[in-house]
Amino acid sequence: LDFTVYQNGPSATQILSDYGANVIKIEPLRGEPLRYLSPKGRLNVGFEIFNRGKKSIAIDLKNPDGLDIIKKLLLHTDILCENFRSGVMNRLGLGYEEVSRINPKILYCANRGLGSKGDWSTRPSFDYVAQGYTGVMHGAGGGPSHPPIPIEWAFSDEVGAMNFYNAILTALFNRTRTGKGEHIITSQAAATLQFHRGAITSAALNGGKQRDDGMRPGWGMAQANQILKASDGKYLVVALGSSDQWRRYAKLVLL
C-alpha cells in the first residue's frame, strides 16, 4: 500500500513496481497533489514517471468507512509506505502500533523529510528544503560566503527515494530470516548527508574548515578531473583515477 506523495516516496515505490511488486496507491478523493502540478489538459509527465505501473484507489481516510477499507487491505499487504510528517498517520488511526496489530508481519516503511525526532521532525520538507538544510546548496555554490546553488533534477528527492527503496529491500530480506514485521524509518535529509559524506569528512579532517573558494564542486580535483572545450566547440571530460593514467594523459597533451 503506497500512501506516499510527490516524488521522494513515489519514486521508491515506482521502482518496486518496475520489479514486479503489486503497488496500490492510496490517494485522497481529489487525487494526489502531484497530479495538479501540470497545466490542465497536458500530460502530467512527473506524475506518470513516478507512478507508472501502480494501481490507484481514492479513499477519504478521515471517514470511518474509508478507514475500514484500508484495514481490510492491510490483511493482504506485505509493505506499507508513507512519507508524511511525523504523527500524521497516527492521527489518521494508521500508525505502526495499530497497523501491526492488524497484520503483525507487515513492513511499515516511513520516509521522513527531516527525520523522525527533534524539533524539525514535524515540519514538511521538499527537495530544496533538504538541499538547503544539509548544506548541499552551499557546497554547490562554493562555500558559505557565496550564494547557494541548488543541484537540479531533484537531487535530495531522488537520493532519498533510492535510500528508501534499499531500506525496504533490506527489511524484506530480514523478514525472510525472522518471519516478523518491523517499523522502518528513513529520511530525505539523512540520505542526502550520506550522499555527500565525502565533503563532510574532508571538513572534519580540516578542523571543521569548509571549502569557501566560490569555485564549482570538485574544483579541488581540477588537475585530475577536467571539463575541456575542444576546437570543434564540443566539450569533453577528462577523469584520471591513477598515477599511470595521469602519466599517459600528460604525455599525450605535451606532444
N, C-alpha and C positions, 0 to 999 in steps of 0.2 A: 504494500500500500504506500503510495507516494503522495505525501502531503506537502512536498517542497514547492517553492515558488521562485520566480525569476530565473537566475542562471546557476548560482552556486550549488543548489541542491539538484534541480532537474538535469543538469549536465551529468552528474554522477549516476542518477537513475536511468538516464538515457543510455549510458554505457552498459549498464546491467541489461537493459532491453536489447541492445545490439547483440549481446552474447547469449540471448535466449531466455532471459527472465520474463515472466508474465507480470508486467507492471500495470497496476491500476492507479491512475492519477485521480486523487480526490480534490475536486475544485468547489469553490463556493458557487451559489446559484448564478451569480453574474459571470463566473469564469475566473480563471487565474489572472492576476494583474498583468502579467507579461502579454496577454492577448491584446491589450489595449495600447501597447507601446508601438503602434504602427498605424499609419493613415488608414482610415476606413476605406474598404474596398480593395486594398492591396494585400498581397500575400504577406503574412507576418513571418518573415524568414527566421527571426530569432526564436519565436515560439515553436516553429516547426523543427528547427535544428535540435532543440533541447528536449523535445517531447515526441520525436518520431518513434513509431513502434509501440507506443503505450495505448492502453485503453483509458477511458475517462468517464467519470461519473460526477455529476454536480449534486452536492448534498449540503443542506443547511445544518452545520454542526451544532448550532445553538438550539435546534429543535429536537426534542426527545425522540421523535420518530426517526430523524436523521441519525442520531447517535445510536439508536438500536440497529440500524442498517450497518454501521461501521462495526459494531460489536459482533454481529453475525459474520461479517467478512473476516474479522480478526481470528476466528476459529480456524480459518483455512489459509492463514498468512504466515510466511516464513520471516519476512522482514517488514518493518515499518520504518519509513524515512520521513524526517521533518527537519526544517531549518528555520523555525520560528525563534523569537526571543525566548529566553528562559522564563518558564512559568505559563506560557500561552497554552500549551497542550494540557497542562494541569487544570487550568481554568475551564477548559472545554470538557473535562472529565475523561481525558485520554492520556493522562500522564503514565509514566512507566509502571508504577505500582498497580494502577487499575488495569492496564493492558496486560501485564504479566500474570495477573490473576485469571484473566480470561484465557490466555494462551501462554503457559509457562516456558515454552520453547521458542517464543518469538525473539527475534533480534531487533531491539528497539534502538534505531540509529538516528542520532541528532547531530546536525551540523550547525553549530552556533556561529554568529558573526564575530563577536569579540570575546568568546569564551563563555563558560557556564558559571563562573564565580566572580565575585568582585563587583565594584560599583558600575562597571560598564557592561555587565553581562545582560542587563535588561534593555540595553539600547539597540536600536536597529542598525544594521550595517549593510553597506553596498560595496561594490568593488573599490571605488575611490576612497571610501572611508577606511577600509582595511589597508590600502596602499599608503594612505597618509598616516594612519595610526602606527604602522610598523616601520616607518622610515624609508620605505621603497621610493617614494617620490623625491625625498631629499637625496638619496643615493643616485637616482637617475639624473637629478639636476646638478650634481657635482658637489653637494655638501650643504650643510645648514646655512651657510652665508649666501647661498644662491637660490633663485626661485625654484620651488619644487616642480618636477615634471612627471606626470603620470606615465606609466607603461601602458600602451594601448592593448587592444584585444582582451580586455577584462582580465588582467593578469591574476589578481587575487581571487576572482571568481573561479577561474579555471584551475589554479593551483589548489584552492580549497576543495573543488569538486574531485580532483584526482586523489587527493588525500582521503576524502570521504569514501570514495569508491574502494580504495585499498583497505581502509579500515573495515568496511563491510565484508570484503572478501576474507580478511583475516578472521573476523568473527564467525563467518560461515565455516571456515576450516576448523576453528576451535570447537564449534558445536559438534562437528563430526567426531571429535575426541571425547567431549564431555556429555553430549546429549542435552545440554542446558542452554537456555536463552540467556541474554545479558543486555545490559544497557551500555551502548557505545556513544561517546560524545567526542566529536572533533570540533575544530573551529577554523574559520576562514583566516583569522589573524595568525593563529599558531602555525598553520600550514604555510603562510606567507613568510613568517620568520624563519621557518625551517628551510624554505627555498633559498633565501639569501643569507644563510648562516655563514657562508664564506666571508662576506663583508663584516658580519658581526664578530666573527672570530678574529679577523685581522685587527679590528678596532680594539678588541680585548688585549691582544698581544702588544698593541701600541699604547697601552695605558689608557684606553678609552678615547684616543685621538681618532677623529673621523677624517676621511678624505674631504677636503674642502677647497679643491682647485678649480671647480666650475667646469671641468672637462667632462666629456661623455663617459659613461660607465665603462670600466675596463681599461681606462687610459694608463693605469699603472703597468699594464702589459702591452703597451703600444709597440714596443720593439718586436714582440713575438706574435702579436695579433694586429693586423693592419687592414684597413679598408682603403684600397687604392683605385684611382681612376686611370683607365688606360687611354691610349691615344685615340681610340675609336669612340670615346665618350662613355663607355660602359664601365661599371665598377667590378672589381674582383676582391675577394677576401683571401688574405694570407694568414694561416694559422699554423704556428710552429710549436710542436709539443715536446721536442727533444733537441739535445745539442747537435746530434747528427743532422737533423732536419735544418737547424739553423746554419750549419756549415755549408750544406748544399745550397740553401737559399742565398747565402752571402756570396758564394762562388758564382751563382747564376746572375745576380744583379750587378756584380762587379765586372762582368765580362764586357 
